[in-house]
Amino acid sequence: MISSNLSNRLIFIFSLFGLFVSSFLLYEYNFASSVVCPTGAGCDIVRASPYSSFLGISIPILGVIFYLGMAVLSVLYSQKSFQKIIFKLHLLGSLVGIGFGVYLTYLEIYVIRAICFWCVASFIISMFIALSVIFRRRNENGN
């Protein structure tokens, strides 16, 4: 089992990876003529869809906010007095991230009918964050 500190570091590292992916997509959505996509044209199709924003906010902006928030919480976790609330915020954030990722992946597969490599990468990163949160909690409970 991994230690609580290692688990928190993993959350931070995965958050940085997710922040990179979301920042890259934010740039590509707003400044590039076409999204650099290692797997073909799926990224451009997803970007052009009406689902590339949620409540009027670009999905990459939501990703940047999510990953930045998770990284900041990891830094704050080092303060012993805030660990319980930060764990709850990490857990809530990771569950929201997974739920939103499932929703977006469903849209890509069944509605848009195109897969965005970077979107899937972001979803996988959010799953690793959620697993790290769960492992941290299991370690703290001694299970």
C-alpha positions in Angstrom: 0.0 0.0 0.0 1.2 3.5 -0.7 1.7 6.1 2.0 -0.6 9.1 2.5 2.2 11.4 1.5 3.0 9.5 -1.6 -0.7 9.4 -2.5 -0.9 13.1 -2.1 2.2 13.6 -4.3 0.6 11.4 -7.0 -2.5 13.6 -6.9 -0.4 16.6 -7.3 1.6 15.1 -10.2 -1.4 13.8 -12.0 -3.0 17.2 -11.5 -0.1 18.8 -13.2 -0.4 16.4 -16.2 -4.1 17.2 -16.4 -3.4 20.9 -16.2 -0.9 20.5 -19.1 -3.5 18.6 -21.2 -6.3 21.0 -20.5 -4.0 24.1 -21.1 -2.9 22.5 -24.4 -6.6 22.0 -25.4 -7.5 25.5 -24.3 -4.8 26.9 -26.6 -5.8 24.6 -29.4 -9.5 25.5 -29.0 -8.9 29.2 -29.1 -5.8 29.9 -31.2 -5.1 26.9 -33.5 -6.9 26.4 -36.8 -7.0 22.6 -36.1 -6.3 20.6 -33.0 -3.1 18.5 -33.0 -4.6 15.0 -32.6 -2.3 11.9 -32.6 -5.3 9.7 -33.6 -6.8 11.5 -36.6 -9.5 14.1 -36.9 -11.5 13.2 -33.8 -10.3 16.1 -31.8 -11.5 18.6 -34.4 -14.8 16.9 -34.7 -15.3 17.1 -30.9 -14.1 20.7 -30.8 -16.7 21.7 -33.5 -19.5 19.9 -31.7 -22.1 21.8 -29.6 -20.7 19.8 -26.6 -17.4 21.5 -26.6 -18.7 23.9 -23.9 -20.8 23.4 -20.8 -23.2 26.1 -19.6 -21.4 28.4 -22.0 -17.9 27.6 -20.6 -15.3 25.9 -22.8 -14.6 22.4 -21.6 -10.8 23.0 -21.5 -11.4 26.0 -19.2 -13.3 23.7 -16.9 -10.4 21.2 -17.1 -7.9 23.9 -16.2 -10.0 24.9 -13.2 -10.5 21.3 -12.1 -6.8 20.3 -12.3 -5.6 23.6 -10.8 -8.0 23.1 -7.9 -6.9 19.6 -7.2 -3.2 20.6 -7.3 -3.8 23.5 -4.9 -5.6 21.2 -2.5 -2.6 18.8 -2.6 -0.3 21.6 -1.6 -2.7 22.6 1.2 -2.9 19.0 2.4 0.5 19.4 4.0 -1.2 21.6 6.7 -2.3 19.0 9.3 -5.2 21.0 10.6 -6.9 21.0 7.2 -6.4 17.4 6.1 -9.9 16.1 6.8 -11.7 18.9 4.9 -9.1 18.7 2.1 -9.6 15.0 1.8 -13.4 15.5 1.5 -12.8 18.2 -1.2 -10.4 15.9 -3.0 -12.9 13.1 -2.9 -15.8 15.3 -4.1 -13.7 16.9 -6.8 -12.4 13.5 -8.1 -15.9 12.1 -8.1 -17.2 15.1 -10.0 -14.3 14.8 -12.4 -15.0 11.1 -13.0 -18.7 11.7 -13.5 -18.1 14.5 -15.9 -15.6 12.4 -17.8 -18.0 9.6 -18.1 -20.6 12.0 -19.5 -18.2 13.5 -22.0 -16.9 10.1 -23.1 -20.5 8.9 -23.6 -21.1 12.0 -25.8 -18.0 11.3 -27.8 -18.9 7.7 -28.5 -22.6 7.8 -28.9 -23.6 11.3 -29.8 -20.6 13.0 -31.6 -19.3 9.7 -32.9 -15.7 10.8 -32.7 -13.0 10.3 -30.1 -10.7 13.1 -29.0 -7.3 11.6 -27.9 -6.7 14.5 -25.5 -10.1 14.3 -23.9 -9.6 10.6 -23.2 -6.2 11.3 -21.8 -7.7 13.9 -19.4 -10.4 11.4 -18.4 -7.7 8.8 -17.6 -5.7 11.3 -15.6 -8.8 12.2 -13.6 -9.3 8.4 -12.9 -5.7 8.2 -11.6 -6.4 11.2 -9.3 -9.6 9.5 -8.0 -7.6 6.2 -7.3 -4.9 8.2 -5.5 -7.5 9.8 -3.3 -9.1 6.5 -2.5 -5.7 4.8 -1.8 -4.8 7.7 0.6 -8.1 7.2 2.5 -7.6 3.5 2.7 -4.1 4.0 4.0 -5.3 6.5 6.6 -7.9 4.1 7.8 -5.4 1.3 8.0 -7.4 -1.0 5.6 
